[in-house]
Amino acid sequence: MRVPTPNPPPGIIGQDRSRIAPSYAVFPAEGIMDSLLPDWPGCILRFQATPHLGARFAQALAIIPAGCGTAGALDARVQHFLYVQQGEVEATVGGAAHRLVPGGYCYVPEGVPLSLRNAGEAEARALWVRKRWQPAPGVAKPEPIIGHRDTAEREENGPRWRVLLLGTRNMPMDFEMNIMGYAPGAHFWCVETHVMEHGMVMLQGQCLQMLNRDWHELWEGDFVWMGPFVPQQIYATGSGDCEYLLYKDVNRDVEL
């Protein structure tokens, strides 16, 4: 007698929240597969955005087990930004070691060596952004930045807030990294349409985000890439605060 095959659990056959459109992409954390790199021995990289997607930067989640890290200095031909979400990471920037705990971050400009290792006994996780620096006439190269979200400048606007990790008006910088926050029920005041592109990682909470004409539900760990000029708006849902880390290119003219 044939035994009936049990029904697959909900969501196993093509039911997910991922979406790739011409001007944006939504990637739930559970669908991003592991990558192994020779210059990150023992570590796992989960790439969220690369130029293959259409982005002009690369972003990944670096999972660093205890005792692991980079095999040496990373590519110094590009800028690096690292934001620690879990564990402790020692970042050696230009020969100086800095211990980064959750909420800690570092920015490393082009030409400055950067190496990383897990400085604790538990697994560490960090968001890693890379971008080629775009020079501008009369603008000097930026300097390294080491900081923590708790001591960064914070702007309050009622039920919304912004934590300025790399700032907004520092002309040597050609990108910025901010943490955007919303209390439950708060929303961005308009539908944005602008020349900048974004990389967005949900740090906590949940929200609805409009991209072009579609609404998407986002949860902690989800990643969103937004290309230039895509209409977008955020509405915070759930019972707790919603926060996300946001990449944005700034301070440079368009290329013709």
C-alpha positions as CSV (number, residue, x, y, z in Angstrom):
1,M,0.0,0.0,0.0
2,R,1.4,3.4,-1.0
3,V,2.0,5.7,1.9
4,P,0.8,9.3,1.2
5,T,3.5,11.8,0.9
6,P,3.1,14.5,3.6
7,N,2.4,18.0,2.3
8,P,5.5,20.3,2.2
9,P,5.6,23.0,4.8
10,P,4.2,26.4,3.8
11,G,6.6,28.5,1.8
12,I,8.8,25.7,0.5
13,I,7.7,25.9,-3.1
14,G,8.4,29.3,-4.5
15,Q,6.6,31.2,-1.7
16,D,9.0,33.9,-0.5
17,R,9.4,37.7,-0.2
18,S,12.3,38.1,-2.6
19,R,12.0,40.3,-5.6
20,I,14.3,41.5,-8.3
21,A,13.0,44.4,-10.4
22,P,14.8,46.7,-12.9
23,S,15.4,49.4,-10.3
24,Y,15.4,47.5,-6.9
25,A,15.8,44.2,-5.2
26,V,14.5,42.7,-2.0
27,F,16.4,39.8,-0.4
28,P,15.2,38.0,2.8
29,A,18.1,36.9,4.9
30,E,17.2,33.2,4.8
31,G,17.6,33.1,1.0
32,I,21.1,34.5,0.7
33,M,23.6,31.7,0.3
34,D,27.1,31.3,1.8
35,S,30.3,32.2,-0.1
36,L,33.8,31.2,0.9
37,L,36.8,33.5,-0.1
38,P,40.5,32.7,0.0
39,D,41.3,36.0,1.8
40,W,38.7,35.2,4.6
41,P,39.8,31.7,5.7
42,G,37.3,29.9,7.9
43,C,34.7,32.7,7.4
44,I,31.4,32.9,5.6
45,L,30.4,35.8,3.4
46,R,26.8,36.4,2.4
47,F,26.7,38.9,-0.5
48,Q,23.8,41.2,-0.5
49,A,24.7,43.6,-3.4
50,T,27.4,43.7,-6.1
51,P,27.8,45.3,-9.5
52,H,26.3,42.1,-11.0
53,L,23.0,43.3,-9.5
54,G,23.4,46.8,-10.9
55,A,24.8,48.4,-7.7
56,R,27.9,50.7,-7.8
57,F,29.1,49.2,-4.5
58,A,29.4,45.8,-2.9
59,Q,27.9,44.8,0.4
60,A,28.1,41.5,2.4
61,L,27.4,40.0,5.8
62,A,30.7,38.6,7.2
63,I,30.3,35.7,9.6
64,I,33.6,35.3,11.5
65,P,34.0,32.3,13.8
66,A,36.2,32.5,16.9
67,G,39.9,32.5,16.0
68,C,39.2,33.5,12.3
69,G,39.6,36.7,10.3
70,T,41.2,37.9,7.1
71,A,44.3,36.3,5.8
72,G,46.0,39.7,5.7
73,A,45.2,43.2,4.5
74,L,42.1,43.5,2.3
75,D,42.2,45.2,-1.1
76,A,43.5,48.7,-0.4
77,R,42.4,49.9,-3.9
78,V,38.8,50.5,-2.6
79,Q,37.1,52.1,0.5
80,H,35.9,49.8,3.2
81,F,33.1,50.2,5.9
82,L,32.5,47.7,8.6
83,Y,29.6,47.7,11.1
84,V,29.6,45.1,13.9
85,Q,26.3,43.5,14.7
86,Q,27.4,40.6,16.9
87,G,30.6,39.6,18.8
88,E,33.9,41.5,18.9
89,V,36.1,42.4,15.9
90,E,39.6,43.7,16.0
91,A,40.1,46.0,13.0
92,T,43.7,46.9,12.2
93,V,43.6,50.1,10.2
94,G,46.9,51.4,8.9
95,G,48.8,49.4,11.6
96,A,46.6,50.6,14.5
97,A,44.3,48.0,16.2
98,H,40.8,49.0,17.2
99,R,38.4,46.7,19.1
100,L,34.8,47.0,17.8
101,V,31.8,45.7,19.7
102,P,28.2,45.6,18.5
103,G,27.3,49.0,17.2
104,G,31.0,49.8,16.5
105,Y,32.1,50.7,13.0
106,C,35.2,51.7,11.0
107,Y,35.6,53.5,7.7
108,V,38.9,52.9,5.9
109,P,39.8,55.1,2.9
110,E,41.5,53.9,-0.3
111,G,45.2,53.2,0.1
112,V,45.0,52.4,3.8
113,P,45.5,48.7,4.8
114,L,42.7,46.9,6.7
115,S,42.8,43.5,8.3
116,L,40.2,41.9,10.6
117,R,40.0,39.1,13.2
118,N,37.5,37.9,15.7
119,A,38.6,39.3,19.0
120,G,36.3,37.3,21.2
121,E,35.3,33.7,22.0
122,A,31.9,33.7,20.2
123,E,31.0,34.1,16.6
124,A,31.2,37.7,15.2
125,R,29.0,39.2,12.5
126,A,29.6,42.4,10.6
127,L,28.2,44.2,7.6
128,W,31.0,45.0,5.1
129,V,30.7,47.6,2.4
130,R,33.2,48.4,-0.4
131,K,33.2,51.2,-3.0
132,R,35.8,52.7,-5.3
133,W,36.5,56.3,-4.3
134,Q,35.3,58.9,-6.7
135,P,37.8,61.9,-6.7
136,A,36.5,65.5,-7.1
137,P,38.5,68.6,-8.0
138,G,40.0,70.3,-5.0
139,V,38.8,67.6,-2.6
140,A,41.3,65.7,-0.5
141,K,41.0,62.0,0.3
142,P,39.1,61.2,3.5
143,E,40.7,60.0,6.7
144,P,39.9,56.8,8.6
145,I,37.0,56.9,11.0
146,I,36.5,54.7,14.0
147,G,33.2,55.1,16.0
148,H,30.2,53.6,17.8
149,R,26.6,54.3,17.2
150,D,26.1,55.4,20.8
151,T,28.5,58.3,20.4
152,A,27.6,59.3,16.8
153,E,25.6,62.4,16.1
154,R,21.8,61.7,16.4
155,E,19.0,63.8,14.8
156,E,15.5,63.5,16.3
157,N,12.3,64.3,14.4
158,G,9.3,63.3,16.5
159,P,8.8,59.5,16.0
160,R,11.7,59.3,13.5
161,W,15.5,59.6,14.1
162,R,18.8,59.3,12.2
163,V,22.2,58.3,13.6
164,L,25.0,59.8,11.4
165,L,27.8,57.3,11.3
166,L,29.7,58.8,8.4
167,G,27.9,62.2,8.3
168,T,26.2,64.0,5.4
169,R,28.2,67.0,4.5
170,N,31.8,65.8,4.6
171,M,32.9,66.5,1.0
172,P,35.8,64.1,0.8
173,M,33.3,61.3,1.4
174,D,31.5,60.0,-1.6
175,F,29.1,57.8,0.4
176,E,27.5,57.9,3.8
177,M,26.2,55.3,6.3
178,N,23.3,56.2,8.6
179,I,21.0,54.3,10.9
180,M,17.4,55.3,10.3
181,G,14.8,54.7,13.0
182,Y,11.0,54.8,13.2
183,A,8.6,54.3,16.1
184,P,5.7,51.9,15.5
185,G,3.2,53.6,13.1
186,A,5.6,56.3,11.9
187,H,6.5,56.8,8.3
188,F,8.7,58.9,6.0
189,W,6.9,62.1,5.3
190,C,6.8,61.8,1.5
191,V,7.5,59.4,-1.4
192,E,11.2,59.9,-2.2
193,T,12.6,60.0,-5.7
194,H,16.3,61.0,-5.9
195,V,19.5,60.4,-7.8
196,M,21.2,58.5,-5.0
197,E,21.2,54.7,-4.7
198,H,20.7,52.8,-1.4
199,G,21.7,49.6,0.3
200,M,19.5,48.9,3.3
201,V,19.7,46.2,6.0
202,M,17.0,45.8,8.6
203,L,18.7,45.9,12.0
204,Q,15.5,45.4,14.1
205,G,11.7,45.5,13.9
206,Q,9.6,45.3,10.7
207,C,8.1,47.7,8.2
208,L,6.3,48.1,4.9
209,Q,8.4,49.7,2.2
210,M,7.0,51.0,-1.1
211,L,9.4,50.5,-4.0
212,N,8.2,51.8,-7.4
213,R,4.4,51.0,-7.0
214,D,4.8,47.8,-4.9
215,W,4.7,47.4,-1.1
216,H,7.0,44.9,0.5
217,E,7.0,43.6,4.1
218,L,10.5,43.7,5.6
219,W,11.8,41.9,8.7
220,E,15.0,41.9,10.7
221,G,18.0,40.8,8.5
222,D,16.3,41.6,5.2
223,F,18.4,43.5,2.6
224,V,17.0,46.0,0.0
225,W,18.9,47.6,-2.9
226,M,17.4,50.7,-4.4
227,G,18.7,52.1,-7.6
228,P,18.6,55.9,-8.5
229,F,15.2,57.5,-8.9
230,V,13.1,54.5,-7.7
231,P,10.1,55.9,-5.8
232,Q,10.3,54.7,-2.1
233,Q,8.6,55.2,1.2
234,I,8.8,53.5,4.6
235,Y,5.9,52.7,7.1
236,A,6.9,51.1,10.4
237,T,4.8,48.2,11.5
238,G,5.0,45.8,14.5
239,S,5.1,46.5,18.2
240,G,8.7,47.7,18.5
241,D,11.0,50.3,16.9
242,C,12.1,49.8,13.3
243,E,15.8,50.5,12.5
244,Y,17.9,49.9,9.4
245,L,21.4,50.7,8.3
246,L,21.5,52.7,5.1
247,Y,24.2,53.2,2.4
248,K,23.8,56.3,0.2
249,D,26.2,57.8,-2.4
250,V,26.6,61.5,-1.9
251,N,28.7,64.7,-2.7
252,R,29.5,63.9,-6.3
253,D,28.1,65.2,-9.6
254,V,26.5,62.9,-12.1
255,E,28.7,61.4,-14.8
256,L,27.7,62.3,-18.4
